[in-house]
């Protein structure tokens, strides 16, 4: 069924995002990210106490491709 759409304002869209108006058959966003973080980096909550005497994050990566994105259309 066709959609009737009024005024639209888009402030920003991220690189892995999808913006669609109207009818669509398939939406398949794809993106990859590589994250380096030290000990205790992703802790969330109230009153967390983390004690790291020595923390070292190895960011060396010898391979050329970590994750390739291939669209099968």
Phi and psi in radians as a Rosetta constraint file:
Dihedral C 1 N 2 CA 2 C 2 CIRCULARHARMONIC -1.112 0.35
Dihedral N 2 CA 2 C 2 N 3 CIRCULARHARMONIC 2.547 0.35
Dihedral C 2 N 3 CA 3 C 3 CIRCULARHARMONIC -1.765 0.35
Dihedral N 3 CA 3 C 3 N 4 CIRCULARHARMONIC 2.531 0.35
Dihedral C 3 N 4 CA 4 C 4 CIRCULARHARMONIC -1.846 0.35
Dihedral N 4 CA 4 C 4 N 5 CIRCULARHARMONIC 2.111 0.35
Dihedral C 4 N 5 CA 5 C 5 CIRCULARHARMONIC -2.073 0.35
Dihedral N 5 CA 5 C 5 N 6 CIRCULARHARMONIC 2.366 0.35
Dihedral C 5 N 6 CA 6 C 6 CIRCULARHARMONIC -1.564 0.35
Dihedral N 6 CA 6 C 6 N 7 CIRCULARHARMONIC -2.624 0.35
Dihedral C 6 N 7 CA 7 C 7 CIRCULARHARMONIC -1.189 0.35
Dihedral N 7 CA 7 C 7 N 8 CIRCULARHARMONIC 2.485 0.35
Dihedral C 7 N 8 CA 8 C 8 CIRCULARHARMONIC -2.318 0.35
Dihedral N 8 CA 8 C 8 N 9 CIRCULARHARMONIC 2.381 0.35
Dihedral C 8 N 9 CA 9 C 9 CIRCULARHARMONIC -2.204 0.35
Dihedral N 9 CA 9 C 9 N 10 CIRCULARHARMONIC 2.119 0.35
Dihedral C 9 N 10 CA 10 C 10 CIRCULARHARMONIC -1.959 0.35
Dihedral N 10 CA 10 C 10 N 11 CIRCULARHARMONIC 2.062 0.35
Dihedral C 10 N 11 CA 11 C 11 CIRCULARHARMONIC -1.425 0.35
Dihedral N 11 CA 11 C 11 N 12 CIRCULARHARMONIC -0.791 0.35
Dihedral C 11 N 12 CA 12 C 12 CIRCULARHARMONIC -2.831 0.35
Dihedral N 12 CA 12 C 12 N 13 CIRCULARHARMONIC 2.703 0.35
Dihedral C 12 N 13 CA 13 C 13 CIRCULARHARMONIC -2.361 0.35
Dihedral N 13 CA 13 C 13 N 14 CIRCULARHARMONIC 2.286 0.35
Dihedral C 13 N 14 CA 14 C 14 CIRCULARHARMONIC -1.261 0.35
Dihedral N 14 CA 14 C 14 N 15 CIRCULARHARMONIC 2.945 0.35
Dihedral C 14 N 15 CA 15 C 15 CIRCULARHARMONIC -1.174 0.35
Dihedral N 15 CA 15 C 15 N 16 CIRCULARHARMONIC -0.468 0.35
Dihedral C 15 N 16 CA 16 C 16 CIRCULARHARMONIC -1.804 0.35
Dihedral N 16 CA 16 C 16 N 17 CIRCULARHARMONIC 0.308 0.35
Dihedral C 16 N 17 CA 17 C 17 CIRCULARHARMONIC -1.683 0.35
Dihedral N 17 CA 17 C 17 N 18 CIRCULARHARMONIC 2.897 0.35
Dihedral C 17 N 18 CA 18 C 18 CIRCULARHARMONIC -2.257 0.35
Dihedral N 18 CA 18 C 18 N 19 CIRCULARHARMONIC 2.327 0.35
Dihedral C 18 N 19 CA 19 C 19 CIRCULARHARMONIC -2.123 0.35
Dihedral N 19 CA 19 C 19 N 20 CIRCULARHARMONIC 2.086 0.35
Dihedral C 19 N 20 CA 20 C 20 CIRCULARHARMONIC -2.299 0.35
Dihedral N 20 CA 20 C 20 N 21 CIRCULARHARMONIC 2.397 0.35
Dihedral C 20 N 21 CA 21 C 21 CIRCULARHARMONIC -2.247 0.35
Dihedral N 21 CA 21 C 21 N 22 CIRCULARHARMONIC 2.175 0.35
Dihedral C 21 N 22 CA 22 C 22 CIRCULARHARMONIC 1.733 0.35
Dihedral N 22 CA 22 C 22 N 23 CIRCULARHARMONIC -2.855 0.35
Dihedral C 22 N 23 CA 23 C 23 CIRCULARHARMONIC -1.306 0.35
Dihedral N 23 CA 23 C 23 N 24 CIRCULARHARMONIC 2.532 0.35
Dihedral C 23 N 24 CA 24 C 24 CIRCULARHARMONIC -2.586 0.35
Dihedral N 24 CA 24 C 24 N 25 CIRCULARHARMONIC 2.536 0.35
Dihedral C 24 N 25 CA 25 C 25 CIRCULARHARMONIC -1.587 0.35
Dihedral N 25 CA 25 C 25 N 26 CIRCULARHARMONIC -0.880 0.35
Dihedral C 25 N 26 CA 26 C 26 CIRCULARHARMONIC -2.477 0.35
Dihedral N 26 CA 26 C 26 N 27 CIRCULARHARMONIC 2.378 0.35
Dihedral C 26 N 27 CA 27 C 27 CIRCULARHARMONIC -2.150 0.35
Dihedral N 27 CA 27 C 27 N 28 CIRCULARHARMONIC 2.126 0.35
Dihedral C 27 N 28 CA 28 C 28 CIRCULARHARMONIC -2.402 0.35
Dihedral N 28 CA 28 C 28 N 29 CIRCULARHARMONIC 1.398 0.35
Dihedral C 28 N 29 CA 29 C 29 CIRCULARHARMONIC -1.230 0.35
Dihedral N 29 CA 29 C 29 N 30 CIRCULARHARMONIC 2.587 0.35
Dihedral C 29 N 30 CA 30 C 30 CIRCULARHARMONIC -2.538 0.35
Dihedral N 30 CA 30 C 30 N 31 CIRCULARHARMONIC 2.379 0.35
Dihedral C 30 N 31 CA 31 C 31 CIRCULARHARMONIC -2.797 0.35
Dihedral N 31 CA 31 C 31 N 32 CIRCULARHARMONIC 2.757 0.35
Dihedral C 31 N 32 CA 32 C 32 CIRCULARHARMONIC -2.274 0.35
Dihedral N 32 CA 32 C 32 N 33 CIRCULARHARMONIC 2.660 0.35
Dihedral C 32 N 33 CA 33 C 33 CIRCULARHARMONIC -2.488 0.35
Dihedral N 33 CA 33 C 33 N 34 CIRCULARHARMONIC 2.463 0.35
Dihedral C 33 N 34 CA 34 C 34 CIRCULARHARMONIC -2.046 0.35
Dihedral N 34 CA 34 C 34 N 35 CIRCULARHARMONIC 2.167 0.35
Dihedral C 34 N 35 CA 35 C 35 CIRCULARHARMONIC -2.094 0.35
Dihedral N 35 CA 35 C 35 N 36 CIRCULARHARMONIC 2.299 0.35
Dihedral C 35 N 36 CA 36 C 36 CIRCULARHARMONIC -1.920 0.35
Dihedral N 36 CA 36 C 36 N 37 CIRCULARHARMONIC 2.298 0.35
Dihedral C 36 N 37 CA 37 C 37 CIRCULARHARMONIC -2.626 0.35
Dihedral N 37 CA 37 C 37 N 38 CIRCULARHARMONIC 2.534 0.35
Dihedral C 37 N 38 CA 38 C 38 CIRCULARHARMONIC -1.486 0.35
Dihedral N 38 CA 38 C 38 N 39 CIRCULARHARMONIC -3.064 0.35
Dihedral C 38 N 39 CA 39 C 39 CIRCULARHARMONIC -1.087 0.35
Dihedral N 39 CA 39 C 39 N 40 CIRCULARHARMONIC 2.310 0.35
Dihedral C 39 N 40 CA 40 C 40 CIRCULARHARMONIC 1.342 0.35
Dihedral N 40 CA 40 C 40 N 41 CIRCULARHARMONIC 0.218 0.35
Dihedral C 40 N 41 CA 41 C 41 CIRCULARHARMONIC -1.265 0.35
Dihedral N 41 CA 41 C 41 N 42 CIRCULARHARMONIC -0.604 0.35
Dihedral C 41 N 42 CA 42 C 42 CIRCULARHARMONIC -1.810 0.35
Dihedral N 42 CA 42 C 42 N 43 CIRCULARHARMONIC 0.347 0.35
Dihedral C 42 N 43 CA 43 C 43 CIRCULARHARMONIC -1.274 0.35
Dihedral N 43 CA 43 C 43 N 44 CIRCULARHARMONIC 2.367 0.35
Dihedral C 43 N 44 CA 44 C 44 CIRCULARHARMONIC -2.309 0.35
Dihedral N 44 CA 44 C 44 N 45 CIRCULARHARMONIC 2.708 0.35
Dihedral C 44 N 45 CA 45 C 45 CIRCULARHARMONIC 2.267 0.35
Dihedral N 45 CA 45 C 45 N 46 CIRCULARHARMONIC -3.079 0.35
Dihedral C 45 N 46 CA 46 C 46 CIRCULARHARMONIC -1.779 0.35
Dihedral N 46 CA 46 C 46 N 47 CIRCULARHARMONIC 2.380 0.35
Dihedral C 46 N 47 CA 47 C 47 CIRCULARHARMONIC 1.259 0.35
Dihedral N 47 CA 47 C 47 N 48 CIRCULARHARMONIC 0.506 0.35
Dihedral C 47 N 48 CA 48 C 48 CIRCULARHARMONIC -1.393 0.35
Dihedral N 48 CA 48 C 48 N 49 CIRCULARHARMONIC 2.301 0.35
Dihedral C 48 N 49 CA 49 C 49 CIRCULARHARMONIC -2.088 0.35
Dihedral N 49 CA 49 C 49 N 50 CIRCULARHARMONIC 2.055 0.35
Dihedral C 49 N 50 CA 50 C 50 CIRCULARHARMONIC -2.038 0.35
Dihedral N 50 CA 50 C 50 N 51 CIRCULARHARMONIC 2.275 0.35
Dihedral C 50 N 51 CA 51 C 51 CIRCULARHARMONIC -2.113 0.35
Dihedral N 51 CA 51 C 51 N 52 CIRCULARHARMONIC 1.954 0.35
Dihedral C 51 N 52 CA 52 C 52 CIRCULARHARMONIC -2.073 0.35
Dihedral N 52 CA 52 C 52 N 53 CIRCULARHARMONIC 1.900 0.35
Dihedral C 52 N 53 CA 53 C 53 CIRCULARHARMONIC -1.135 0.35
Dihedral N 53 CA 53 C 53 N 54 CIRCULARHARMONIC -0.761 0.35
Dihedral C 53 N 54 CA 54 C 54 CIRCULARHARMONIC -2.576 0.35
Dihedral N 54 CA 54 C 54 N 55 CIRCULARHARMONIC 2.145 0.35
Dihedral C 54 N 55 CA 55 C 55 CIRCULARHARMONIC -2.242 0.35
Dihedral N 55 CA 55 C 55 N 56 CIRCULARHARMONIC 2.239 0.35
Dihedral C 55 N 56 CA 56 C 56 CIRCULARHARMONIC -2.374 0.35
Dihedral N 56 CA 56 C 56 N 57 CIRCULARHARMONIC 2.255 0.35
Dihedral C 56 N 57 CA 57 C 57 CIRCULARHARMONIC -1.886 0.35
Dihedral N 57 CA 57 C 57 N 58 CIRCULARHARMONIC 2.115 0.35
Dihedral C 57 N 58 CA 58 C 58 CIRCULARHARMONIC -1.464 0.35
Dihedral N 58 CA 58 C 58 N 59 CIRCULARHARMONIC 1.997 0.35
Dihedral C 58 N 59 CA 59 C 59 CIRCULARHARMONIC -1.833 0.35
Dihedral N 59 CA 59 C 59 N 60 CIRCULARHARMONIC 0.138 0.35
Dihedral C 59 N 60 CA 60 C 60 CIRCULARHARMONIC -1.302 0.35
Dihedral N 60 CA 60 C 60 N 61 CIRCULARHARMONIC 2.289 0.35
Dihedral C 60 N 61 CA 61 C 61 CIRCULARHARMONIC -2.387 0.35
Dihedral N 61 CA 61 C 61 N 62 CIRCULARHARMONIC 1.947 0.35
Dihedral C 61 N 62 CA 62 C 62 CIRCULARHARMONIC -1.478 0.35
Dihedral N 62 CA 62 C 62 N 63 CIRCULARHARMONIC -0.368 0.35
Dihedral C 62 N 63 CA 63 C 63 CIRCULARHARMONIC -1.428 0.35
Dihedral N 63 CA 63 C 63 N 64 CIRCULARHARMONIC 2.763 0.35
Dihedral C 63 N 64 CA 64 C 64 CIRCULARHARMONIC -1.515 0.35
Dihedral N 64 CA 64 C 64 N 65 CIRCULARHARMONIC -0.591 0.35
Dihedral C 64 N 65 CA 65 C 65 CIRCULARHARMONIC -2.231 0.35
Dihedral N 65 CA 65 C 65 N 66 CIRCULARHARMONIC 2.174 0.35
Dihedral C 65 N 66 CA 66 C 66 CIRCULARHARMONIC -1.638 0.35
Dihedral N 66 CA 66 C 66 N 67 CIRCULARHARMONIC -0.791 0.35
Dihedral C 66 N 67 CA 67 C 67 CIRCULARHARMONIC -2.579 0.35
Dihedral N 67 CA 67 C 67 N 68 CIRCULARHARMONIC 2.028 0.35
Dihedral C 67 N 68 CA 68 C 68 CIRCULARHARMONIC -1.710 0.35
Dihedral N 68 CA 68 C 68 N 69 CIRCULARHARMONIC 2.428 0.35
Dihedral C 68 N 69 CA 69 C 69 CIRCULARHARMONIC -1.761 0.35
Dihedral N 69 CA 69 C 69 N 70 CIRCULARHARMONIC 2.187 0.35
Dihedral C 69 N 70 CA 70 C 70 CIRCULARHARMONIC -2.198 0.35
Dihedral N 70 CA 70 C 70 N 71 CIRCULARHARMONIC 2.111 0.35
Dihedral C 70 N 71 CA 71 C 71 CIRCULARHARMONIC -1.512 0.35
Dihedral N 71 CA 71 C 71 N 72 CIRCULARHARMONIC 2.192 0.35
Dihedral C 71 N 72 CA 72 C 72 CIRCULARHARMONIC -1.760 0.35
Dihedral N 72 CA 72 C 72 N 73 CIRCULARHARMONIC 1.589 0.35
